[in-house]
Amino acid sequence: MTPNWEIDSVRVTTSGGVADPGQVNFTNFAPPGVDAKVSGVGDGYTVVLFAGPTGGALAQHGDASTFLTGDGAGYFLGGSINISHWRPVISN
């Protein structure tokens, strides 16, 4: 049986302070602000982005991304993913 892990908090970052509506950079490594290495993952582990207006209305967005190996083990670089019907809220 493959374990399912849930990450409850997500940090959405944008370059230049503005993102295209509904577009996120799905990664856990984006220096200087994001470095969230996951321990205990190896070959064949994947990560998928789920998003929605509430925790009870989540849907998969984009394809699964494989965790890196070697020096990058514990990190994933899922790339830019468009999320329909979603705009980031930027607050100070």
C-alpha positions as CSV (number, residue, x, y, z in Angstrom):
1,M,0.0,0.0,0.0
2,T,1.3,3.4,-1.0
3,P,1.1,6.0,1.9
4,N,-0.7,9.2,1.2
5,W,0.8,12.3,2.9
6,E,-1.0,15.6,3.3
7,I,0.7,18.9,3.6
8,D,-1.7,21.3,5.4
9,S,0.1,24.6,4.7
10,V,1.3,26.0,1.4
11,R,3.3,29.0,0.6
12,V,2.5,30.5,-2.8
13,T,5.3,32.8,-4.2
14,T,5.3,35.0,-7.2
15,S,8.1,36.7,-9.1
16,G,7.8,40.5,-9.2
17,G,4.9,40.4,-6.7
18,V,2.3,39.5,-9.3
19,A,1.2,36.2,-10.7
20,D,-1.0,35.4,-13.6
21,P,-4.5,34.7,-12.3
22,G,-4.6,31.1,-11.1
23,Q,-1.0,30.2,-11.8
24,V,1.3,28.8,-9.1
25,N,4.9,27.5,-9.1
26,F,4.4,24.1,-7.6
27,T,7.7,23.3,-5.9
28,N,9.2,22.9,-2.5
29,F,12.5,24.6,-3.5
30,A,12.6,28.2,-4.7
31,P,15.4,30.2,-3.1
32,P,15.6,32.4,-1.3
33,G,12.2,32.0,0.4
34,V,11.1,28.4,-0.1
35,D,13.2,25.4,1.1
36,A,10.9,22.7,2.3
37,K,12.8,19.4,1.9
38,V,10.8,16.3,2.6
39,S,12.5,13.5,4.5
40,G,11.9,9.8,3.9
41,V,11.0,9.9,0.2
42,G,12.9,8.0,-2.5
43,D,12.7,6.7,-6.0
44,G,9.2,6.4,-7.3
45,Y,7.6,8.9,-4.8
46,T,5.4,11.4,-6.4
47,V,3.6,14.6,-5.4
48,V,0.3,16.1,-6.8
49,L,-1.2,19.5,-6.3
50,F,-4.8,19.6,-5.0
51,A,-6.5,23.0,-4.7
52,G,-10.0,24.3,-4.2
53,P,-12.1,27.0,-2.5
54,T,-12.4,24.9,0.7
55,G,-10.7,21.8,2.2
56,G,-13.8,19.8,1.2
57,A,-13.8,20.8,-2.4
58,L,-10.3,19.9,-3.5
59,A,-9.4,18.8,-7.1
60,Q,-6.2,17.7,-8.7
61,H,-4.5,20.3,-10.8
62,G,-1.7,19.3,-13.2
63,D,0.2,16.1,-13.5
64,A,2.0,14.2,-10.7
65,S,5.6,15.3,-10.3
66,T,8.4,12.9,-9.2
67,F,10.7,13.7,-6.3
68,L,14.3,14.3,-7.3
69,T,17.0,11.9,-6.5
70,G,20.7,12.3,-5.6
71,D,21.7,15.7,-4.3
72,G,18.1,16.9,-4.9
73,A,16.5,14.1,-2.9
74,G,13.5,15.4,-1.0
75,Y,12.7,18.1,-3.4
76,F,10.2,18.3,-6.3
77,L,9.9,20.8,-9.2
78,G,6.4,20.6,-10.4
79,G,6.5,23.7,-12.5
80,S,3.8,26.3,-13.3
81,I,0.3,25.0,-12.9
82,N,-2.9,26.8,-13.8
83,I,-5.7,26.5,-11.3
84,S,-9.1,27.3,-12.8
85,H,-11.4,29.7,-10.9
86,W,-8.8,30.9,-8.5
87,R,-7.0,34.2,-7.9
88,P,-4.3,34.6,-5.3
89,V,-5.1,37.1,-2.5
90,I,-2.1,39.3,-1.8
91,S,-2.2,40.9,1.7
92,N,0.4,42.8,3.8
